[in-house]
Amino acid sequence: MMHQKSGTIMAVKRILSNVDEREQKELIELAVVMRSTNCVNIIQFFGAIFKDGDCWICMELMDSSLDKFYKFVYGVMKSEIPEEILGKIAVATLNALSYLKSSLNIIHRGMQDY
């Protein structure tokens, strides 16, 4: 989606109004995380719009995702991701998770079961 006034292209995540209690907690945590601009490994939050009871979260649009990159390398190119690249991905991910825990006291939802 493009912001008309600034020309900024952004990703928009729509959260339906019929969210359960667990999803509401995740939404609150997401709002806390998104307000943080001190970690280069966390995407930038532009704002949220509430329309017809739904929440539309506007955030930085990434060039790609790790999931798409993985599928491209292994599926399309029939290759492997070099260890040096995997190391950089791991370090960036751990830096973001560490920042969330140490600065915001949040454990990412994907890590809570471990």
MODELLER restraints for C-alpha pairs under 7 A, 6 or more apart:
rsr = mdl.restraints
at = mdl.atoms
rsr.add(forms.Gaussian(group=physical.xy_distance, feature=features.Distance(at['CA:1:A'], at['CA:9:A']), mean=5.64, stdev=0.5))
rsr.add(forms.Gaussian(group=physical.xy_distance, feature=features.Distance(at['CA:1:A'], at['CA:10:A']), mean=5.49, stdev=0.5))
rsr.add(forms.Gaussian(group=physical.xy_distance, feature=features.Distance(at['CA:1:A'], at['CA:11:A']), mean=6.36, stdev=0.5))
rsr.add(forms.Gaussian(group=physical.xy_distance, feature=features.Distance(at['CA:1:A'], at['CA:12:A']), mean=6.93, stdev=0.5))
rsr.add(forms.Gaussian(group=physical.xy_distance, feature=features.Distance(at['CA:2:A'], at['CA:8:A']), mean=5.56, stdev=0.5))
rsr.add(forms.Gaussian(group=physical.xy_distance, feature=features.Distance(at['CA:2:A'], at['CA:9:A']), mean=4.33, stdev=0.5))
rsr.add(forms.Gaussian(group=physical.xy_distance, feature=features.Distance(at['CA:2:A'], at['CA:10:A']), mean=6.18, stdev=0.5))
rsr.add(forms.Gaussian(group=physical.xy_distance, feature=features.Distance(at['CA:3:A'], at['CA:9:A']), mean=6.32, stdev=0.5))
rsr.add(forms.Gaussian(group=physical.xy_distance, feature=features.Distance(at['CA:9:A'], at['CA:61:A']), mean=6.88, stdev=0.5))
rsr.add(forms.Gaussian(group=physical.xy_distance, feature=features.Distance(at['CA:10:A'], at['CA:58:A']), mean=6.39, stdev=0.5))
rsr.add(forms.Gaussian(group=physical.xy_distance, feature=features.Distance(at['CA:10:A'], at['CA:59:A']), mean=5.67, stdev=0.5))
rsr.add(forms.Gaussian(group=physical.xy_distance, feature=features.Distance(at['CA:10:A'], at['CA:60:A']), mean=5.20, stdev=0.5))
rsr.add(forms.Gaussian(group=physical.xy_distance, feature=features.Distance(at['CA:10:A'], at['CA:61:A']), mean=4.76, stdev=0.5))
rsr.add(forms.Gaussian(group=physical.xy_distance, feature=features.Distance(at['CA:11:A'], at['CA:58:A']), mean=5.85, stdev=0.5))
rsr.add(forms.Gaussian(group=physical.xy_distance, feature=features.Distance(at['CA:11:A'], at['CA:59:A']), mean=5.31, stdev=0.5))
rsr.add(forms.Gaussian(group=physical.xy_distance, feature=features.Distance(at['CA:11:A'], at['CA:60:A']), mean=5.93, stdev=0.5))
rsr.add(forms.Gaussian(group=physical.xy_distance, feature=features.Distance(at['CA:11:A'], at['CA:61:A']), mean=4.75, stdev=0.5))
rsr.add(forms.Gaussian(group=physical.xy_distance, feature=features.Distance(at['CA:12:A'], at['CA:56:A']), mean=6.31, stdev=0.5))
rsr.add(forms.Gaussian(group=physical.xy_distance, feature=features.Distance(at['CA:12:A'], at['CA:57:A']), mean=5.43, stdev=0.5))
rsr.add(forms.Gaussian(group=physical.xy_distance, feature=features.Distance(at['CA:12:A'], at['CA:58:A']), mean=4.62, stdev=0.5))
rsr.add(forms.Gaussian(group=physical.xy_distance, feature=features.Distance(at['CA:12:A'], at['CA:59:A']), mean=6.35, stdev=0.5))
rsr.add(forms.Gaussian(group=physical.xy_distance, feature=features.Distance(at['CA:13:A'], at['CA:56:A']), mean=5.61, stdev=0.5))
rsr.add(forms.Gaussian(group=physical.xy_distance, feature=features.Distance(at['CA:13:A'], at['CA:57:A']), mean=5.09, stdev=0.5))
rsr.add(forms.Gaussian(group=physical.xy_distance, feature=features.Distance(at['CA:13:A'], at['CA:58:A']), mean=6.68, stdev=0.5))
rsr.add(forms.Gaussian(group=physical.xy_distance, feature=features.Distance(at['CA:14:A'], at['CA:54:A']), mean=6.94, stdev=0.5))
rsr.add(forms.Gaussian(group=physical.xy_distance, feature=features.Distance(at['CA:14:A'], at['CA:55:A']), mean=5.84, stdev=0.5))
rsr.add(forms.Gaussian(group=physical.xy_distance, feature=features.Distance(at['CA:14:A'], at['CA:56:A']), mean=4.46, stdev=0.5))
rsr.add(forms.Gaussian(group=physical.xy_distance, feature=features.Distance(at['CA:14:A'], at['CA:57:A']), mean=6.39, stdev=0.5))
rsr.add(forms.Gaussian(group=physical.xy_distance, feature=features.Distance(at['CA:15:A'], at['CA:54:A']), mean=5.76, stdev=0.5))
rsr.add(forms.Gaussian(group=physical.xy_distance, feature=features.Distance(at['CA:15:A'], at['CA:55:A']), mean=5.11, stdev=0.5))
rsr.add(forms.Gaussian(group=physical.xy_distance, feature=features.Distance(at['CA:15:A'], at['CA:56:A']), mean=6.24, stdev=0.5))
rsr.add(forms.Gaussian(group=physical.xy_distance, feature=features.Distance(at['CA:16:A'], at['CA:54:A']), mean=4.76, stdev=0.5))
rsr.add(forms.Gaussian(group=physical.xy_distance, feature=features.Distance(at['CA:16:A'], at['CA:55:A']), mean=6.61, stdev=0.5))
rsr.add(forms.Gaussian(group=physical.xy_distance, feature=features.Distance(at['CA:17:A'], at['CA:53:A']), mean=5.19, stdev=0.5))
rsr.add(forms.Gaussian(group=physical.xy_distance, feature=features.Distance(at['CA:17:A'], at['CA:54:A']), mean=4.58, stdev=0.5))
rsr.add(forms.Gaussian(group=physical.xy_distance, feature=features.Distance(at['CA:34:A'], at['CA:44:A']), mean=6.61, stdev=0.5))
rsr.add(forms.Gaussian(group=physical.xy_distance, feature=features.Distance(at['CA:34:A'], at['CA:45:A']), mean=4.96, stdev=0.5))
rsr.add(forms.Gaussian(group=physical.xy_distance, feature=features.Distance(at['CA:35:A'], at['CA:45:A']), mean=6.52, stdev=0.5))
rsr.add(forms.Gaussian(group=physical.xy_distance, feature=features.Distance(at['CA:37:A'], at['CA:44:A']), mean=6.78, stdev=0.5))
rsr.add(forms.Gaussian(group=physical.xy_distance, feature=features.Distance(at['CA:39:A'], at['CA:96:A']), mean=6.80, stdev=0.5))
rsr.add(forms.Gaussian(group=physical.xy_distance, feature=features.Distance(at['CA:41:A'], at['CA:92:A']), mean=6.03, stdev=0.5))
rsr.add(forms.Gaussian(group=physical.xy_distance, feature=features.Distance(at['CA:41:A'], at['CA:96:A']), mean=5.37, stdev=0.5))
rsr.add(forms.Gaussian(group=physical.xy_distance, feature=features.Distance(at['CA:42:A'], at['CA:96:A']), mean=6.27, stdev=0.5))
rsr.add(forms.Gaussian(group=physical.xy_distance, feature=features.Distance(at['CA:43:A'], at['CA:59:A']), mean=6.97, stdev=0.5))
rsr.add(forms.Gaussian(group=physical.xy_distance, feature=features.Distance(at['CA:43:A'], at['CA:60:A']), mean=5.77, stdev=0.5))
rsr.add(forms.Gaussian(group=physical.xy_distance, feature=features.Distance(at['CA:44:A'], at['CA:59:A']), mean=5.71, stdev=0.5))
rsr.add(forms.Gaussian(group=physical.xy_distance, feature=features.Distance(at['CA:44:A'], at['CA:60:A']), mean=5.10, stdev=0.5))
rsr.add(forms.Gaussian(group=physical.xy_distance, feature=features.Distance(at['CA:45:A'], at['CA:58:A']), mean=6.41, stdev=0.5))
rsr.add(forms.Gaussian(group=physical.xy_distance, feature=features.Distance(at['CA:45:A'], at['CA:59:A']), mean=4.47, stdev=0.5))
rsr.add(forms.Gaussian(group=physical.xy_distance, feature=features.Distance(at['CA:45:A'], at['CA:60:A']), mean=6.38, stdev=0.5))
rsr.add(forms.Gaussian(group=physical.xy_distance, feature=features.Distance(at['CA:46:A'], at['CA:58:A']), mean=5.37, stdev=0.5))
rsr.add(forms.Gaussian(group=physical.xy_distance, feature=features.Distance(at['CA:46:A'], at['CA:59:A']), mean=5.18, stdev=0.5))
rsr.add(forms.Gaussian(group=physical.xy_distance, feature=features.Distance(at['CA:47:A'], at['CA:57:A']), mean=6.19, stdev=0.5))
rsr.add(forms.Gaussian(group=physical.xy_distance, feature=features.Distance(at['CA:47:A'], at['CA:58:A']), mean=5.34, stdev=0.5))
rsr.add(forms.Gaussian(group=physical.xy_distance, feature=features.Distance(at['CA:48:A'], at['CA:55:A']), mean=6.69, stdev=0.5))
rsr.add(forms.Gaussian(group=physical.xy_distance, feature=features.Distance(at['CA:48:A'], at['CA:56:A']), mean=5.51, stdev=0.5))
rsr.add(forms.Gaussian(group=physical.xy_distance, feature=features.Distance(at['CA:48:A'], at['CA:57:A']), mean=4.44, stdev=0.5))
rsr.add(forms.Gaussian(group=physical.xy_distance, feature=features.Distance(at['CA:48:A'], at['CA:58:A']), mean=5.81, stdev=0.5))
rsr.add(forms.Gaussian(group=physical.xy_distance, feature=features.Distance(at['CA:49:A'], at['CA:55:A']), mean=5.81, stdev=0.5))
rsr.add(forms.Gaussian(group=physical.xy_distance, feature=features.Distance(at['CA:49:A'], at['CA:56:A']), mean=5.02, stdev=0.5))
rsr.add(forms.Gaussian(group=physical.xy_distance, feature=features.Distance(at['CA:49:A'], at['CA:57:A']), mean=6.50, stdev=0.5))
rsr.add(forms.Gaussian(group=physical.xy_distance, feature=features.Distance(at['CA:50:A'], at['CA:56:A']), mean=6.20, stdev=0.5))
rsr.add(forms.Gaussian(group=physical.xy_distance, feature=features.Distance(at['CA:73:A'], at['CA:79:A']), mean=5.54, stdev=0.5))
rsr.add(forms.Gaussian(group=physical.xy_distance, feature=features.Distance(at['CA:73:A'], at['CA:80:A']), mean=6.19, stdev=0.5))
rsr.add(forms.Gaussian(group=physical.xy_distance, feature=features.Distance(at['CA:73:A'], at['CA:81:A']), mean=6.76, stdev=0.5))
rsr.add(forms.Gaussian(group=physical.xy_distance, feature=features.Distance(at['CA:74:A'], at['CA:80:A']), mean=6.00, stdev=0.5))
rsr.add(forms.Gaussian(group=physical.xy_distance, feature=features.Distance(at['CA:97:A'], at['CA:108:A']), mean=6.92, stdev=0.5))
rsr.add(forms.Gaussian(group=physical.xy_distance, feature=features.Distance(at['CA:100:A'], at['CA:106:A']), mean=5.29, stdev=0.5))
rsr.add(forms.Gaussian(group=physical.xy_distance, feature=features.Distance(at['CA:100:A'], at['CA:107:A']), mean=6.67, stdev=0.5))
rsr.add(forms.Gaussian(group=physical.xy_distance, feature=features.Distance(at['CA:101:A'], at['CA:107:A']), mean=5.68, stdev=0.5))
